Amino acid sequence: MDVDQFFLTSGTSEAMSFILKTICDAGSEVLVPTPGYPLYDFLLVMENVKSVNYSLVPRLTESQNKLIWEIDFEILERNINRNTKAIIIVEPNNPTGSRLTVSDSKKLVDLCQQKNLVLIVDEVFSDYYKEYYLSQPFTKANCIFLNGISKTLALPQMKLSWMYLSGEPEFVAQLKEGLEIVADSFLSVNMPVQLGLGKLLEGAEKIQSQIRERIYT
């Protein structure tokens, strides 16, 4: 990972706001999953961006009481038009707790490449999903990953998140230029928490092990 492709914000909500200011115009559309996290709908409205839902459909597996949630690609593709700028996914999803299948992940990446869409991946719960980082299929798309210490360290009051830019060099360069203008305009992340981030992350395993044990129990 390239340290120059990280941007720090005071939370993932602000990160999403910065992204929308950079990639969208008034009246642009962004695709949001349902079931999903209602905060995204509010954030999009506040940026004068239209929220358009696509469906996650449950399917039973061989494991008792375990569902996987698959994208309804017919609905997803039907909702893409010339105003569509991005697709949001939450990995693992809130509230379903599941990840996209390998097949759906590949189809989603292919679709974003074909339609020239940005893929926004909210990973805030990833540290509590077993073997999450063994499979990362989204880096082939023009992609923005979101995370932060609210979930990673169970420290929402410290207000520090980050986004990581990935994809074609031209996309990354243009997005960096736009985000730097937005970030320099707001200057919202305080210096003490930025300087303390390295030290804070050293304690991640201590708190995460306790939370994982509680979740699995």
C-alpha positions in Angstrom: 0.0 0.0 0.0 1.2 3.5 -0.9 1.1 5.9 2.1 0.5 8.8 -0.3 -2.9 7.2 -1.3 -4.3 7.6 2.3 -6.4 10.5 3.4 -7.4 11.1 7.1 -10.7 12.5 8.1 -12.6 12.9 11.4 -14.9 9.9 10.7 -16.1 7.7 7.8 -19.2 10.0 7.5 -16.9 12.9 6.8 -14.8 10.7 4.4 -18.0 9.9 2.5 -18.9 13.6 2.4 -15.4 14.4 1.0 -15.7 11.7 -1.6 -19.2 12.9 -2.8 -17.9 16.5 -3.0 -15.1 15.3 -5.2 -16.7 12.8 -7.6 -20.3 14.1 -7.8 -22.3 17.1 -9.1 -25.7 18.2 -7.9 -28.2 15.6 -9.1 -25.6 12.8 -9.5 -26.7 9.3 -8.4 -25.0 6.7 -6.1 -26.1 3.1 -5.7 -26.6 2.0 -2.1 -27.3 -1.6 -0.9 -30.5 -2.6 0.8 -30.6 -4.1 3.5 -28.1 -1.4 4.4 -27.0 1.3 6.7 -29.5 4.3 6.6 -26.8 6.9 7.4 -25.7 6.8 3.7 -29.1 8.0 2.5 -28.8 11.1 4.8 -25.2 11.8 3.7 -26.2 11.6 0.0 -29.1 13.9 0.5 -27.0 16.5 2.3 -24.6 16.6 -0.7 -27.5 17.0 -3.2 -26.8 13.5 -4.5 -29.6 11.0 -5.2 -29.5 7.7 -3.3 -30.7 4.8 -5.5 -31.1 1.4 -3.9 -30.1 -2.0 -5.2 -31.1 -5.3 -3.6 -29.2 -7.9 -1.6 -31.1 -11.1 -1.8 -30.8 -13.8 1.0 -30.0 -17.4 0.1 -29.8 -20.4 2.4 -26.5 -22.4 2.6 -25.7 -25.9 3.8 -24.8 -24.5 7.2 -27.8 -24.4 9.6 -29.3 -20.9 10.0 -26.6 -19.3 7.8 -27.6 -17.0 4.9 -25.5 -15.5 2.2 -26.7 -12.3 0.6 -26.2 -11.9 -3.1 -26.6 -8.8 -5.3 -29.6 -8.7 -7.6 -27.6 -7.6 -10.7 -30.7 -7.2 -12.8 -31.9 -4.4 -10.5 -28.4 -3.0 -10.1 -27.7 -2.7 -13.8 -31.2 -1.3 -14.5 -30.5 1.5 -12.1 -27.3 2.6 -13.7 -27.6 5.7 -16.0 -25.4 8.6 -17.2 -25.8 10.3 -13.8 -24.5 7.3 -11.8 -21.1 8.0 -10.3 -20.5 5.2 -7.8 -21.6 2.0 -6.1 -21.3 1.6 -2.3 -20.8 -1.7 -0.7 -20.3 -2.5 3.0 -17.9 -5.4 3.7 -18.9 -7.1 5.9 -22.4 -5.7 5.5 -24.4 -3.9 8.2 -26.9 -5.2 9.2 -26.6 -8.7 7.5 -23.1 -9.4 8.8 -22.2 -11.3 5.5 -19.7 -10.7 2.8 -20.3 -10.7 -1.0 -19.6 -14.0 -2.7 -16.5 -14.4 -4.8 -18.7 -14.5 -7.9 -20.6 -11.3 -7.0 -17.4 -9.5 -6.1 -16.0 -10.3 -9.6 -19.1 -9.3 -11.4 -19.3 -6.1 -9.4 -15.7 -5.2 -10.3 -16.3 -6.0 -14.0 -19.4 -3.8 -14.0 -17.6 -0.9 -12.4 -14.9 -1.1 -15.0 -17.4 -1.4 -17.9 -19.5 1.6 -16.7 -16.6 3.7 -15.4 -18.0 3.8 -11.9 -16.2 4.3 -8.6 -16.5 1.4 -6.1 -16.7 2.7 -2.5 -16.0 -0.1 0.0 -16.9 0.5 3.7 -14.7 -1.9 5.7 -15.3 -0.6 9.2 -16.3 -4.0 10.6 -13.6 -5.9 8.7 -11.3 -6.6 11.7 -14.1 -8.7 13.3 -14.7 -11.0 10.3 -12.5 -14.1 10.3 -10.0 -14.2 7.4 -11.3 -11.0 5.9 -8.0 -9.9 4.5 -7.2 -13.2 2.9 -9.6 -12.2 0.1 -9.6 -8.7 -1.4 -11.1 -8.9 -4.9 -12.0 -5.2 -5.3 -8.5 -3.6 -6.0 -8.9 -4.2 -9.7 -11.6 -1.5 -9.8 -11.2 2.2 -9.3 -11.9 1.9 -5.6 -12.0 3.9 -2.3 -11.7 1.9 0.9 -13.0 3.4 4.2 -12.1 2.5 7.8 -11.4 4.1 11.1 -10.7 3.7 14.8 -14.3 4.0 15.8 -14.7 0.2 15.1 -11.0 -0.8 14.8 -10.2 0.3 18.3 -13.7 0.8 19.7 -12.8 4.6 20.1 -15.6 6.5 18.4 -15.0 9.5 20.6 -11.4 10.0 19.2 -12.8 10.8 15.7 -10.2 9.5 13.2 -10.9 7.6 10.0 -9.1 7.1 6.7 -9.7 6.4 3.1 -7.4 4.5 0.7 -7.4 5.2 -3.0 -6.8 2.3 -5.4 -7.1 1.8 -9.1 -5.8 3.2 -12.4 -3.0 5.7 -11.9 -5.0 8.5 -13.7 -8.0 7.9 -11.5 -5.9 7.9 -8.3 -4.1 11.1 -9.4 -7.2 13.0 -10.2 -9.0 11.9 -7.1 -6.0 12.9 -4.9 -6.0 16.3 -6.4 -9.7 16.8 -5.7 -9.6 15.4 -2.2 -6.6 17.6 -1.3 -8.6 20.6 -2.2 -11.6 19.5 -0.1 -9.5 18.4 2.9 -7.5 21.7 2.8 -10.7 23.6 2.8 -12.1 22.0 5.9 -9.0 21.0 7.9 -11.1 19.0 10.3 -8.7 16.3 11.6 -6.9 17.5 14.7 -3.2 17.2 14.9 -2.9 15.3 18.3 -5.0 12.3 17.1 -3.2 12.2 13.8 0.2 12.1 15.6 -1.1 9.5 18.0 -2.6 7.1 15.5 0.5 4.8 15.3 0.6 4.4 19.0 -3.2 3.8 19.2 -3.1 1.1 16.5 -0.4 -0.8 18.5 -3.2 -1.6 21.0 -5.6 -2.9 18.4 -5.2 -6.6 19.1 -5.8 -6.2 22.8 -9.2 -4.6 22.3 -10.1 -6.6 19.2 -9.5 -10.0 20.9 -12.0 -9.1 23.6 -14.6 -7.9 21.1 -14.1 -11.0 18.8 -14.6 -13.3 21.8 -17.8 -11.5 22.7 -19.1 -11.7 19.1 -18.3 -15.4 18.6 -19.8 -16.3 22.0 
